[in-house]
Amino acid sequence: MPYIFISTQIRLECGPTICGDEYSDPELMEFLGAKLTKQLGNNFREYSTADVPRLVLNKLEEKGYKVVGVTGLGQTMVWTLFKPAQ
């Protein structure tokens, strides 16, 4: 899986951090300490961790991911990361 999106609400920069969707690599999500959750009102599940975004980004760097984009969408911060083929 070469791309991953990480996001958090700006007012919640101390966590939780959304790490992936229900189709994300379960081994990578376990490494991040993320659990599969479903928010009330959503028709999808997502992986979430109590870690702050900085810690999640640091862990992903250990696995070879690099940040390729950052944006703010309303009250949400989103990081896009890519892992080059080895």
Buried (B, 14 or more C-beta within 10 A) or exposed (E): EEEBBBBBBEEBEEBBBBBBEEEBBEEBBEBBBBBBBEEEEEEEBBBBBEBBBEBBBEBBEEEEBEEEEEEEEEEBBBBBBEBEEE
